[in-house]
Amino acid sequence: MMIVLFGSLVSTPMDVWVFLFQTSREGTLWINLWATLLATIIAFSIGSLTGIVLGMLLGVLPTIQAALDPYAEPAIEEAADEHNRGAMA
């Protein structure tokens, strides 16, 4: 049975428990869990390395900093505004 919650389909807790029990009994739960964990680790690593490399390039090469500054400046200002609104509350 599916429940409509906030406009999306959500399984009932009992459906989740039945699925977990069936897949663990069949032996596919751990294979799928490992695949998901591995994909998460790979994606996190790629994203982290990309961010580190871009951050280093921004700090070292003024040309790249000048090219990306129009995109970064509004994000920095917005983050500062959100921080200041949170400090006032």
N, C-alpha and C positions, 0 to 999 in steps of 0.2 A: 504494500500500500504506500502511496506517495502523498505527502502533505504539501500543499502550496503555502509557502511562507515567504513574505516579502517579495512576491512575484517570481520566486524560483521554486523548483521542486526539491524537496528534502525527504530523505527516507526516514521512516520511523525508527526509534531506538531498537525495537525488536527486530526489524529487518536488518539492521546493522549487526546485531549480535548473531543472528542466523547466518549471515554472510561470513562473518569472522569465523564462526564455528565450522562451517562447511569448507572454507578455503584452508583453514588450518588442518582439518582432517584429511583433505586431499593433498596437502603438502605444497600448495601453490601460494599460500599466504606469505611465507618467508621469502620465496623467490621474487614475488611482486614487491614486497617491502624492501628487499635489497636493491632492486632495480630503481625504485623511487628514491631511496636514500642516495644511491650512486648518482642519479641524475641531478639531485639537489646539490650534492657536493660539487659536481662538475660545474653546474651553472653558477653557484656561489663563487667558485674559484675563478671562473672566467670573468665574472662581473667585478670581483675584487681586483684582479690583476689589471683589468682595463681601467678601472678607476685610479689605481696607483700610478700606472704609466701616464695617463692623461694628467694627473695631478703633478707629477714630476715634470712633464713637458711644459705645463703651464708655468711652473716656477722657474724653469731654466730658459725657455725660448720666448722672448718677448713678442715675436711675430705671432705665435700660436695664442698667446695670452690676449693680444690685441684683436685677433680674429674671433675668439670665443667670448670675450668680455661682454659684448652686447647681449649675449644669451645668458651669461652667468649673473650679471649685475641685477636684473629683475628678480631672479630667484633668491639671491642673497638678501635683497631688500625685503622681499616678502617674508622670508624666514625671520628676519630681525623684527618686522612688524608683528608677526605671530608671537614671537618670544616676548615682546614688550606688552602685548595684550594679555598674555598669560601672567606676566609679573604684576600687572595692575589688579588682576582679579583676586 
